[in-house]
Amino acid sequence: MCAAIRLAGLVACLAAPASAELLCVGTDPHFLMTIEGGNVAFDHLGEGRFTLIPPVDESEVLRSTRTHILETDQGNLPLLIKPEACPVLTTETPLSLEILVITSEGPRSFYGCCLIR
């Protein structure tokens, strides 16, 4: 966020969107994904960090469905984040996620539930 603001940077800081930090759990199939603004860790794709375009904006993620692109070695994967209740384990998260992943059997949609940290 905007800590230690100097006067010159105040306007830019107030105008900049706050990046969201999401923790997502895959429900079909099982996976983990963390999204911090434009940086993504997706355990299905290994240990790497990937880029999300555009970055997840905290002010918008709970208001409207957004389509993003996850840049990976497999190519660009479409990722959809929806502001809708998503049941996982014994609770519900405020966001659902769908990503199209290239598997050995061809493209497959992965589904998950996300919460904002």
N, C-alpha and C positions, 0 to 999 in steps of 0.2 A: 504494500500500500504506500501511502505518501508520508513517510516518516522523515524527520529532519528537513523540512521544507525551507528553502530560501525564497525570498520575495520574488525573485526573477522566475523561479520554477513553480510558483503557486498556481498560476493560471494553467500551465501545462498539466500539472498534477491533477487539478480539479477537472480538467477536460478529458483526461485519459481514463478509459474504462478500466475498472478493477478486474484483473484476471481471476477466474474462478479456479479453485482446486477441487477436483472431483475424485472420488474413490468409487470405482465401479467393479461389480462382481458379476461374472457371466453366469447366466442361468441355463443357457443352451448354446453351446456346451459350456462347461465350467472354465472360467478364465479370470484373471485380475487385470485391471487397467487403472492407472492413475493418470490424471490429466491436470497439469499445472499450467494454466494459460495456453501456451502453444507447445508445451513439452509433454510427451506421452511415453509412459512405460507400459508395454503390453506383453504380458508373459507368454502369450501364444507365439509371438514372433521372436522370442529369445531375450537376451539380456540388454539389447540396445535401447537407446532413447530415440524417439521419433518426433517429427514436427507435425503439428496440427495447424491447418490453415482454414479459416481464420482461427486465432486463439479463442478459447472459450471465455466469454465475457460474463462476469457475475451478474451484471444488471439485466442481462437478456436471457440467461439460461433458464430461469424459472417463468419467463413470460411467453416465449414462443419456441416452436420447433425450429431447430437449426441444422443445416447440413454443413459438414466440415470435410476436409480431405486430410487423411493421414498419409504423409509421405514416408514410404518404406522402401526397402530393397526389392520387395515384390512388386513395386509400383505404387500408384496412388490408390488408396482404399477409401471409399465413401463411408462416412460415419455420421449417423443421424442421432441427435440428442433431443428427446421430447420431454416437455414438462408435464408428465403424467405419472400417477401413482404406479409403483412397480413392486409387486410382492416378491420378497426374497427371504428365505429362511423363515423366521417367525415375526418379521416386521415388514414395513413398506417404506420404500425410498421415494423421494419426490420426482425423480427423473428416470426415464428409460433410455436405453441406448441400443442401436443396431449398427453393426459394421459388416460390410461385405468383405470376406477374406477369401483369398485364393488358396484352396487346399489341393491335395493330390487328386481329389475327385472332381475338381473344378470349383467355381465360385460358390460360396456358402455364406448365408447370413448368420451372424452370431448375435445373440440377444443378451442384454444385461440390465442391471439396475444400478443407479448411481446416487450418491449423496454428496452434498457440498460439505467440505471440511472447513 
